[in-house]
């Protein structure tokens, strides 16, 4: 059995990237002897400010890589998109060394790396280019995101592998039909970390502006962790007097499945600057939901206006308000699109994406 070094964030906390990393790990753990380097936010490695704790954690992991690298046959490495995260990645790639870099796959779960690269000091640009050019493959989540790695990796080494949902979330056709046959109140779901740039604020303001008779036909559920205590306080102050808005906390496993399966519309009005291909949209497809979202990041690779739902303008309260109004007034149009999304979801099964990743790992190992 080959030895694999797995450098990626694992839950907690729950993010699209950590969920994808966890699903990949579960899919390959019986195929390789795996050494894990977990740089989750829990380990303070994605902070925007430098700290001694951050430096100590990075150095500890770098020494672990140095210690085990002689026995490693292949490396899977999800790279980051922050200033200090990129410095950490440069250190890890340097420690791997040129020989092992040729057996390394780097995986980008976002759409900001090229912008980060061009904003970096010349020395950081040079180190990125010198180290990344030696890796075996770079993986992005959609064809529109290939440009993110082109400044540092040769185009013919950049591969596209879509993000994926966990298979247990796939709704059966019986439950899909039951949900839509019994439609009385349209359940709208925001399922993502509650961050300013994910558009939660605009969504609440749009809901407040709806006519009362429209509000009576919609329930709006929020689920996810908060970006900060300030955001948490602002959020609860905004919704405390609004009828039909609920906060359901951080949902996992069966609770998450049940929430998705009883919802009708998924909404993500994101303008998140490092957005890649949100796993939450793919989860919504697999659960038979109509989707309302923006064209931020790599969403354009998996979403088409009128085919998968409604494309809205970013940062626009009025655009969200109009979309919700339209959904209520033409509720009969939602189900065919939701069913189309359920069929389309087979393109994003974990089995399919993990098999593609395993094939690349086997190729270099």
LUMLO-892264 format. One record per residue (C-alpha): residue number from 1; chain; x, y, z. Coordinates in steps of 0.25 Angstrom, whole numbers, plus 5000, padded with zeros to 4 digits. Layout:
N
+-----+---+------+-------+------+
:   k : c : east : north :   up :
+-----+---+------+-------+------+
: NUM : A :    X :     Y :    Z :
...
+-----+---+------+-------+------+
END
This chain:
365
+-----+---+------+-------+------+
:   k : c : east : north :   up :
+-----+---+------+-------+------+
:   1 : A : 5000 :  5000 : 5000 :
:   2 : A : 5005 :  5014 : 4996 :
:   3 : A : 5008 :  5025 : 5006 :
:   4 : A : 5000 :  5038 : 5004 :
:   5 : A : 5003 :  5051 : 5011 :
:   6 : A : 4989 :  5058 : 5012 :
:   7 : A : 4990 :  5073 : 5015 :
:   8 : A : 4976 :  5079 : 5016 :
:   9 : A : 4966 :  5085 : 5026 :
:  10 : A : 4957 :  5075 : 5033 :
:  11 : A : 4945 :  5078 : 5042 :
:  12 : A : 4943 :  5085 : 5051 :
:  13 : A : 4939 :  5096 : 5047 :
:  14 : A : 4930 :  5092 : 5036 :
:  15 : A : 4933 :  5099 : 5023 :
:  16 : A : 4931 :  5095 : 5009 :
:  17 : A : 4946 :  5092 : 5008 :
:  18 : A : 4946 :  5084 : 5020 :
:  19 : A : 4934 :  5076 : 5017 :
:  20 : A : 4940 :  5073 : 5003 :
:  21 : A : 4954 :  5069 : 5009 :
:  22 : A : 4947 :  5060 : 5019 :
:  23 : A : 4939 :  5053 : 5008 :
:  24 : A : 4951 :  5051 : 5000 :
:  25 : A : 4959 :  5045 : 5012 :
:  26 : A : 4947 :  5036 : 5015 :
:  27 : A : 4948 :  5031 : 5001 :
:  28 : A : 4963 :  5028 : 5000 :
:  29 : A : 4966 :  5024 : 5015 :
:  30 : A : 4966 :  5009 : 5011 :
:  31 : A : 4974 :  5011 : 4998 :
:  32 : A : 4986 :  5018 : 5004 :
:  33 : A : 4994 :  5019 : 5017 :
:  34 : A : 4991 :  5033 : 5020 :
:  35 : A : 4999 :  5043 : 5029 :
:  36 : A : 4990 :  5055 : 5031 :
:  37 : A : 4994 :  5070 : 5033 :
:  38 : A : 4981 :  5077 : 5037 :
:  39 : A : 4982 :  5092 : 5036 :
:  40 : A : 4967 :  5095 : 5040 :
:  41 : A : 4963 :  5109 : 5045 :
:  42 : A : 4962 :  5102 : 5059 :
:  43 : A : 4977 :  5101 : 5058 :
:  44 : A : 4978 :  5116 : 5055 :
:  45 : A : 4984 :  5115 : 5041 :
:  46 : A : 4975 :  5123 : 5033 :
:  47 : A : 4976 :  5136 : 5042 :
:  48 : A : 4977 :  5149 : 5035 :
:  49 : A : 4987 :  5154 : 5046 :
:  50 : A : 5000 :  5148 : 5049 :
:  51 : A : 5001 :  5142 : 5063 :
:  52 : A : 5011 :  5134 : 5071 :
:  53 : A : 5001 :  5122 : 5072 :
:  54 : A : 5000 :  5123 : 5057 :
:  55 : A : 5015 :  5122 : 5055 :
:  56 : A : 5017 :  5111 : 5065 :
:  57 : A : 5006 :  5103 : 5058 :
:  58 : A : 5012 :  5105 : 5044 :
:  59 : A : 5026 :  5101 : 5049 :
:  60 : A : 5021 :  5089 : 5056 :
:  61 : A : 5014 :  5084 : 5043 :
:  62 : A : 5026 :  5087 : 5035 :
:  63 : A : 5035 :  5079 : 5044 :
:  64 : A : 5025 :  5067 : 5043 :
:  65 : A : 5025 :  5068 : 5027 :
:  66 : A : 5041 :  5068 : 5028 :
:  67 : A : 5041 :  5056 : 5037 :
:  68 : A : 5032 :  5047 : 5029 :
:  69 : A : 5034 :  5052 : 5015 :
:  70 : A : 5045 :  5041 : 5012 :
:  71 : A : 5034 :  5030 : 5012 :
:  72 : A : 5024 :  5037 : 5004 :
:  73 : A : 5020 :  5033 : 4990 :
:  74 : A : 5010 :  5044 : 4987 :
:  75 : A : 5005 :  5057 : 4993 :
:  76 : A : 4990 :  5063 : 4993 :
:  77 : A : 4991 :  5078 : 4997 :
:  78 : A : 4979 :  5088 : 4998 :
:  79 : A : 4985 :  5101 : 4997 :
:  80 : A : 4980 :  5114 : 5003 :
:  81 : A : 4976 :  5128 : 4998 :
:  82 : A : 4980 :  5138 : 5009 :
:  83 : A : 4994 :  5145 : 5011 :
:  84 : A : 4999 :  5137 : 5023 :
:  85 : A : 4992 :  5124 : 5017 :
:  86 : A : 5000 :  5126 : 5005 :
:  87 : A : 5013 :  5128 : 5013 :
:  88 : A : 5010 :  5115 : 5020 :
:  89 : A : 5008 :  5108 : 5007 :
:  90 : A : 5021 :  5113 : 5001 :
:  91 : A : 5028 :  5108 : 5014 :
:  92 : A : 5021 :  5094 : 5012 :
:  93 : A : 5025 :  5093 : 4998 :
:  94 : A : 5039 :  5097 : 5000 :
:  95 : A : 5040 :  5086 : 5011 :
:  96 : A : 5035 :  5075 : 5002 :
:  97 : A : 5046 :  5078 : 4992 :
:  98 : A : 5047 :  5077 : 4977 :
:  99 : A : 5047 :  5062 : 4976 :
: 100 : A : 5034 :  5061 : 4984 :
: 101 : A : 5028 :  5073 : 4978 :
: 102 : A : 5027 :  5065 : 4965 :
: 103 : A : 5018 :  5055 : 4973 :
: 104 : A : 5009 :  5066 : 4978 :
: 105 : A : 4995 :  5070 : 4975 :
: 106 : A : 4991 :  5084 : 4979 :
: 107 : A : 4976 :  5086 : 4980 :
: 108 : A : 4970 :  5100 : 4980 :
: 109 : A : 4956 :  5101 : 4986 :
: 110 : A : 4953 :  5116 : 4983 :
: 111 : A : 4954 :  5126 : 4972 :
: 112 : A : 4964 :  5137 : 4978 :
: 113 : A : 4978 :  5131 : 4977 :
: 114 : A : 4982 :  5139 : 4964 :
: 115 : A : 4977 :  5152 : 4970 :
: 116 : A : 4985 :  5149 : 4983 :
: 117 : A : 4997 :  5145 : 4974 :
: 118 : A : 4997 :  5158 : 4966 :
: 119 : A : 4996 :  5166 : 4979 :
: 120 : A : 5008 :  5159 : 4986 :
: 121 : A : 5022 :  5165 : 4987 :
: 122 : A : 5031 :  5161 : 4976 :
: 123 : A : 5039 :  5152 : 4985 :
: 124 : A : 5026 :  5144 : 4989 :
: 125 : A : 5022 :  5144 : 4974 :
: 126 : A : 5036 :  5138 : 4971 :
: 127 : A : 5035 :  5127 : 4982 :
: 128 : A : 5021 :  5123 : 4978 :
: 129 : A : 5025 :  5122 : 4963 :
: 130 : A : 5038 :  5114 : 4966 :
: 131 : A : 5031 :  5104 : 4975 :
: 132 : A : 5017 :  5102 : 4968 :
: 133 : A : 5023 :  5100 : 4955 :
: 134 : A : 5029 :  5087 : 4959 :
: 135 : A : 5016 :  5080 : 4965 :
: 136 : A : 5010 :  5069 : 4957 :
: 137 : A : 4996 :  5075 : 4956 :
: 138 : A : 4988 :  5086 : 4960 :
: 139 : A : 4973 :  5084 : 4962 :
: 140 : A : 4962 :  5094 : 4961 :
: 141 : A : 4947 :  5093 : 4963 :
: 142 : A : 4942 :  5098 : 4950 :
: 143 : A : 4947 :  5102 : 4936 :
: 144 : A : 4945 :  5117 : 4939 :
: 145 : A : 4955 :  5115 : 4951 :
: 146 : A : 4967 :  5110 : 4943 :
: 147 : A : 4971 :  5125 : 4941 :
: 148 : A : 4974 :  5125 : 4956 :
: 149 : A : 4986 :  5115 : 4955 :
: 150 : A : 4991 :  5119 : 4942 :
: 151 : A : 5001 :  5130 : 4947 :
: 152 : A : 5009 :  5118 : 4955 :
: 153 : A : 5005 :  5105 : 4948 :
: 154 : A : 5006 :  5101 : 4933 :
: 155 : A : 4993 :  5100 : 4927 :
: 156 : A : 4994 :  5086 : 4923 :
: 157 : A : 4996 :  5082 : 4937 :
: 158 : A : 4983 :  5089 : 4942 :
: 159 : A : 4971 :  5079 : 4943 :
: 160 : A : 4957 :  5082 : 4946 :
: 161 : A : 4949 :  5073 : 4956 :
: 162 : A : 4936 :  5078 : 4961 :
: 163 : A : 4933 :  5079 : 4976 :
: 164 : A : 4923 :  5069 : 4981 :
: 165 : A : 4912 :  5066 : 4992 :
: 166 : A : 4912 :  5055 : 5002 :
: 167 : A : 4903 :  5044 : 4996 :
: 168 : A : 4894 :  5042 : 5008 :
: 169 : A : 4888 :  5056 : 5004 :
: 170 : A : 4882 :  5050 : 4991 :
: 171 : A : 4867 :  5051 : 4992 :
: 172 : A : 4859 :  5039 : 4987 :
: 173 : A : 4848 :  5042 : 4977 :
: 174 : A : 4837 :  5037 : 4986 :
: 175 : A : 4841 :  5048 : 4996 :
: 176 : A : 4843 :  5058 : 4985 :
: 177 : A : 4829 :  5056 : 4980 :
: 178 : A : 4824 :  5056 : 4994 :
: 179 : A : 4830 :  5070 : 4997 :
: 180 : A : 4825 :  5077 : 4985 :
: 181 : A : 4812 :  5070 : 4985 :
: 182 : A : 4809 :  5076 : 4998 :
: 183 : A : 4814 :  5090 : 4996 :
: 184 : A : 4806 :  5100 : 5004 :
: 185 : A : 4817 :  5109 : 5010 :
: 186 : A : 4830 :  5111 : 5002 :
: 187 : A : 4842 :  5108 : 5010 :
: 188 : A : 4854 :  5116 : 5007 :
: 189 : A : 4867 :  5112 : 5012 :
: 190 : A : 4880 :  5119 : 5014 :
: 191 : A : 4890 :  5108 : 5018 :
: 192 : A : 4904 :  5114 : 5019 :
: 193 : A : 4913 :  5120 : 5029 :
: 194 : A : 4906 :  5134 : 5033 :
: 195 : A : 4916 :  5144 : 5027 :
: 196 : A : 4914 :  5158 : 5022 :
: 197 : A : 4920 :  5154 : 5008 :
: 198 : A : 4910 :  5142 : 5007 :
: 199 : A : 4899 :  5152 : 5006 :
: 200 : A : 4891 :  5149 : 5018 :
: 201 : A : 4888 :  5163 : 5022 :
: 202 : A : 4883 :  5166 : 5008 :
: 203 : A : 4874 :  5154 : 5009 :
: 204 : A : 4868 :  5159 : 5022 :
: 205 : A : 4865 :  5173 : 5017 :
: 206 : A : 4859 :  5167 : 5004 :
: 207 : A : 4849 :  5158 : 5013 :
: 208 : A : 4845 :  5170 : 5021 :
: 209 : A : 4841 :  5178 : 5009 :
: 210 : A : 4832 :  5167 : 5004 :
: 211 : A : 4817 :  5170 : 5004 :
: 212 : A : 4810 :  5163 : 5016 :
: 213 : A : 4802 :  5154 : 5008 :
: 214 : A : 4815 :  5149 : 5001 :
: 215 : A : 4822 :  5147 : 5014 :
: 216 : A : 4811 :  5138 : 5019 :
: 217 : A : 4814 :  5129 : 5008 :
: 218 : A : 4829 :  5128 : 5011 :
: 219 : A : 4837 :  5122 : 5023 :
: 220 : A : 4852 :  5126 : 5023 :
: 221 : A : 4861 :  5117 : 5030 :
: 222 : A : 4876 :  5121 : 5033 :
: 223 : A : 4886 :  5110 : 5037 :
: 224 : A : 4901 :  5111 : 5039 :
: 225 : A : 4912 :  5117 : 5048 :
: 226 : A : 4915 :  5131 : 5050 :
: 227 : A : 4926 :  5139 : 5044 :
: 228 : A : 4928 :  5146 : 5058 :
: 229 : A : 4921 :  5150 : 5070 :
: 230 : A : 4918 :  5164 : 5064 :
: 231 : A : 4911 :  5157 : 5052 :
: 232 : A : 4903 :  5148 : 5062 :
: 233 : A : 4898 :  5160 : 5070 :
: 234 : A : 4894 :  5168 : 5058 :
: 235 : A : 4887 :  5156 : 5052 :
: 236 : A : 4878 :  5153 : 5064 :
: 237 : A : 4875 :  5168 : 5066 :
: 238 : A : 4870 :  5168 : 5051 :
: 239 : A : 4861 :  5156 : 5052 :
: 240 : A : 4856 :  5156 : 5066 :
: 241 : A : 4843 :  5164 : 5062 :
: 242 : A : 4841 :  5157 : 5048 :
: 243 : A : 4831 :  5146 : 5047 :
: 244 : A : 4834 :  5134 : 5039 :
: 245 : A : 4849 :  5135 : 5040 :
: 246 : A : 4857 :  5124 : 5048 :
: 247 : A : 4871 :  5121 : 5052 :
: 248 : A : 4874 :  5107 : 5053 :
: 249 : A : 4888 :  5106 : 5057 :
: 250 : A : 4899 :  5098 : 5051 :
: 251 : A : 4893 :  5086 : 5045 :
: 252 : A : 4900 :  5073 : 5042 :
: 253 : A : 4897 :  5059 : 5038 :
: 254 : A : 4882 :  5055 : 5038 :
: 255 : A : 4878 :  5068 : 5043 :
: 256 : A : 4884 :  5075 : 5031 :
: 257 : A : 4878 :  5064 : 5022 :
: 258 : A : 4864 :  5066 : 5028 :
: 259 : A : 4865 :  5081 : 5026 :
: 260 : A : 4869 :  5081 : 5012 :
: 261 : A : 4859 :  5070 : 5008 :
: 262 : A : 4847 :  5078 : 5014 :
: 263 : A : 4852 :  5091 : 5007 :
: 264 : A : 4848 :  5096 : 4994 :
: 265 : A : 4857 :  5108 : 4990 :
: 266 : A : 4872 :  5109 : 4993 :
: 267 : A : 4877 :  5124 : 4993 :
: 268 : A : 4892 :  5128 : 4994 :
: 269 : A : 4893 :  5143 : 4990 :
: 270 : A : 4908 :  5142 : 4991 :
: 271 : A : 4918 :  5153 : 4988 :
: 272 : A : 4929 :  5145 : 4996 :
: 273 : A : 4943 :  5150 : 4990 :
: 274 : A : 4949 :  5136 : 4990 :
: 275 : A : 4937 :  5128 : 4986 :
: 276 : A : 4940 :  5116 : 4978 :
: 277 : A : 4929 :  5106 : 4975 :
: 278 : A : 4920 :  5105 : 4987 :
: 279 : A : 4917 :  5091 : 4992 :
: 280 : A : 4904 :  5096 : 4998 :
: 281 : A : 4898 :  5098 : 4984 :
: 282 : A : 4901 :  5084 : 4980 :
: 283 : A : 4895 :  5079 : 4993 :
: 284 : A : 4883 :  5087 : 4989 :
: 285 : A : 4882 :  5080 : 4975 :
: 286 : A : 4883 :  5067 : 4981 :
: 287 : A : 4872 :  5070 : 4991 :
: 288 : A : 4863 :  5075 : 4980 :
: 289 : A : 4862 :  5090 : 4982 :
: 290 : A : 4861 :  5102 : 4973 :
: 291 : A : 4873 :  5111 : 4974 :
: 292 : A : 4874 :  5126 : 4975 :
: 293 : A : 4889 :  5131 : 4975 :
: 294 : A : 4899 :  5140 : 4968 :
: 295 : A : 4910 :  5138 : 4958 :
: 296 : A : 4921 :  5140 : 4968 :
: 297 : A : 4934 :  5131 : 4967 :
: 298 : A : 4932 :  5118 : 4960 :
: 299 : A : 4917 :  5117 : 4961 :
: 300 : A : 4915 :  5120 : 4946 :
: 301 : A : 4921 :  5106 : 4944 :
: 302 : A : 4910 :  5099 : 4951 :
: 303 : A : 4898 :  5109 : 4950 :
: 304 : A : 4890 :  5114 : 4938 :
: 305 : A : 4879 :  5125 : 4940 :
: 306 : A : 4865 :  5119 : 4937 :
: 307 : A : 4871 :  5105 : 4937 :
: 308 : A : 4875 :  5103 : 4951 :
: 309 : A : 4868 :  5114 : 4957 :
: 310 : A : 4869 :  5130 : 4957 :
: 311 : A : 4882 :  5137 : 4955 :
: 312 : A : 4882 :  5150 : 4963 :
: 313 : A : 4890 :  5163 : 4964 :
: 314 : A : 4900 :  5163 : 4975 :
: 315 : A : 4899 :  5172 : 4987 :
: 316 : A : 4884 :  5175 : 4983 :
: 317 : A : 4873 :  5175 : 4993 :
: 318 : A : 4863 :  5178 : 4981 :
: 319 : A : 4868 :  5167 : 4973 :
: 320 : A : 4865 :  5157 : 4984 :
: 321 : A : 4852 :  5163 : 4987 :
: 322 : A : 4848 :  5162 : 4972 :
: 323 : A : 4853 :  5147 : 4972 :
: 324 : A : 4845 :  5143 : 4984 :
: 325 : A : 4832 :  5151 : 4979 :
: 326 : A : 4833 :  5143 : 4966 :
: 327 : A : 4835 :  5130 : 4973 :
: 328 : A : 4822 :  5132 : 4981 :
: 329 : A : 4814 :  5137 : 4969 :
: 330 : A : 4819 :  5126 : 4960 :
: 331 : A : 4821 :  5115 : 4970 :
: 332 : A : 4817 :  5104 : 4959 :
: 333 : A : 4830 :  5108 : 4951 :
: 334 : A : 4839 :  5103 : 4963 :
: 335 : A : 4836 :  5088 : 4963 :
: 336 : A : 4841 :  5085 : 4949 :
: 337 : A : 4854 :  5093 : 4951 :
: 338 : A : 4856 :  5086 : 4965 :
: 339 : A : 4854 :  5072 : 4958 :
: 340 : A : 4864 :  5076 : 4947 :
: 341 : A : 4874 :  5080 : 4958 :
: 342 : A : 4872 :  5066 : 4965 :
: 343 : A : 4875 :  5059 : 4951 :
: 344 : A : 4887 :  5069 : 4949 :
: 345 : A : 4892 :  5065 : 4963 :
: 346 : A : 4898 :  5052 : 4958 :
: 347 : A : 4909 :  5060 : 4952 :
: 348 : A : 4914 :  5064 : 4966 :
: 349 : A : 4914 :  5051 : 4973 :
: 350 : A : 4925 :  5048 : 4983 :
: 351 : A : 4928 :  5035 : 4976 :
: 352 : A : 4930 :  5041 : 4963 :
: 353 : A : 4939 :  5052 : 4968 :
: 354 : A : 4947 :  5044 : 4978 :
: 355 : A : 4950 :  5034 : 4967 :
: 356 : A : 4956 :  5045 : 4958 :
: 357 : A : 4965 :  5049 : 4970 :
: 358 : A : 4969 :  5035 : 4973 :
: 359 : A : 4973 :  5033 : 4958 :
: 360 : A : 4982 :  5045 : 4959 :
: 361 : A : 4988 :  5041 : 4972 :
: 362 : A : 4990 :  5027 : 4966 :
: 363 : A : 4997 :  5033 : 4954 :
: 364 : A : 5007 :  5040 : 4962 :
: 365 : A : 5009 :  5030 : 4973 :
+-----+---+------+-------+------+
END
